[in-house]
Amino acid sequence: MRILLLVVTLVLSVATQAQTRIITDLQGRPVAVNTPVKRLFLADARDILAVDIAAGKNHLSSLSGWSDTLAHYAPDLEAAYLDVMPELARLPVLPKSKDGTFVVENLLALSPDAVLMHKSSYGLMKSSNLLPQLEAAGIPVIFIDFRSDMTENTPKSIQILGELFDTQDRADAFTEYYQLKLAALRKRLPEQAVSVLIESNAGLFGNECCKLYGRTGFGELAVLAGGNNLVSESIPANGAESNTENILHLNPQFYVLTGADWKQYNRRSEAVSLGYGVQPEPAREEMNALMNRQGLASLDAVKSHRVMAIYHNFYNSPLNIFAAEALATFFHPQAFSDMNPQAEIISFHQRFTAISGAGTFWVTAQ
């Protein structure tokens, strides 16, 4: 009997060890995680889309909770998921503290078996002591990234999620899809880049002007699409405030502004309400109104109808490749005349997600 108990104990011990996986996150940290995770907490609720892509619909309802970022910054995405999975409305929502972190006791009360965070928040989470407290409580924290070095970090992030949920086949399928589209885009880019400025969060705080992207986010996407971001070397990588005089002086060939439905976040928002379930004409009217701010209408880009408003949440999403395609068709219409990113978004959602890809994710001046 003793021998039998010893054998059972040994088998159970081996089984337990087999469930533990060492995952190297995008902060370069080796993290021990019991997989598949069953109660993942999303520090950025917009990552539900990435989890859906990497793991599938069945894993979404087992999340332990999420932050309030979905309701604040992407209510269109929230509505799209609640439409197909109403049960997600019962997920606990943990608001961020004023410093951008979470109250550790409230997070631990959700009993997560892992926490998913963005690489850009690593410094804050460490300095605020949230990361050490979670680690001391035995909660693995995994950092992913769609915002910087996008073409490298997007597939890596989806692969990490595939490891977390033991759904490597789905992660591999996305990675292959993404890399094929990326190769096709790069192969067809003309040698001559066009000059461009990209305004971030246009209209979020009313008719103020203007915060410009640097090298990351849409600054990186513009270069990938065959654009020359005129301020990429003169402002911080994450962007900086500019003024109308500087923009008029730079006078780019193309002007891009990012937008989303931010009215729940700020009632003063005059942003272009792009996203899931949105119709194009109201969005185009909002874009035209923003381009009449403080003399921007005198830009050559405005006069020649080379203005695009594009969905802001692409900057931090595995869908960034579609933003690059949309920009490429805008910058270089002849080279990409047969490319239809909108149709590709629809088919992508049908293949990889639980939600529909119907909506308006960019509009151009007419």
Helices and strands as residue ranges (DSSP letters): H 2-18, E 20-24, E 30-34, E 40-42, G 45-47, H 48-55, G 57-62, E 65-67, H 69-73, H 75-84, G 86-90, E 93-94, H 104-108, E 114-118, G 119-121, H 122-127, H 130-136, E 141-144, H 150-165, H 168-188, E 194-200, E 211-212, H 218-224, E 227-229, E 240-241, H 244-250, E 254-259, E 275-276, H 280-290, G 293-298, H 300-303, E 307-311, G 312-316, H 320-331, H 341-352, E 359-360, E 362-364
